[in-house]
C-alpha cells in the first residue's frame, strides 16, 4: 500500500516540549502567533486579579475590623478610674463621714423604759425584738445611745474634742462631725453588754457575749455593724455601733451615695 507523501508527527514527539508548557506555546504554526499572546494576557490578568483581591481583602478587613478602645463600646477605656468603694464618694462628706438628715421627732419612739433613747419606728420595733431574742439566749443587750440631734452632735464633737485636745481630723476618727452622724437618722444605736458594762464604747466589747451574739444574729433583725475594722471611711473600729438597714428607706439612706459591691 502506497504511503502518503505527507505525514504529521505527534506534537509531543518534538524534543524539548513539556506537558507543563501551555499548549499555545507548543503550536508552531502561523496562527499560533495570535495564540502566543494569550498566556501573557492570562498572566497579567491573574496578577491584576490577585492585586485587586489582596487590596480588596485589606479594605474589607479595614472596614470590618474591630475598633480599639474608645471606638469599641465594650473595650476598656484607657486610664478609666476604677469605682471608689468608699463611703466618701458623697460630695457632702466631711472627714470621711457622709451627711445625713435629722429624723423628724414624729417618727421616733422610745427603746428604753425611761424614754430617753429613741429610734425610728421600724428600727425600734426590730431592735426590741432583737433584745428579746438575745435575752432568751442568756445575752443582755443594752442600748447606750440612739437618735441624736445635730445640735447634740455639735456639742459632742467640738466640746469633747477641745477637752481631749483633738484636732477635727483626730476627732472625726472617733466621732462624726455635726450633720454627718448616723445617729441623726434614727436608725443607729450603740449597744453594750449588760453583764460587763466596763466594755461599753470600748473596742474590747468585741470580746463580750453580746458582741458575739450580734455578729451571729443581728442580720436576722436588719442590723449591721457600721464601722468594722479597716472600714473604707477610715473611722475607728466601733464594735458597739450598729445601724438598721432592714427596710427600703434605711437601706437607701446608708447605701445610695456609696459605690459598694456585694460581698461574694
Buried (B, 14 or more C-beta within 10 A) or exposed (E): EEEEEEEEEEEEEEEEEEEEEEEBBBBEEEEEEEBEEEBEEEEEEEEEEEEEEEEEEEEEEEEEEEEEEEEEEEEEEEEEEEEEEBBBBBEEBBBBBBBBEBBEEEBBBBBEEEEEBBBBBBBBBBBBEBBEBBEEEEBBBBBBBBBBBBEBBBEBBBEEBEEEEBEEEEBBBBBBBBBBBBBBBBBBBBBBBBEBEEBBBBEEBBBBBBBEBBEEBBEEBBBBBBBEEEBBBBBBBBBBBBBBBBBEBBBEBBEEBBEBEEEE
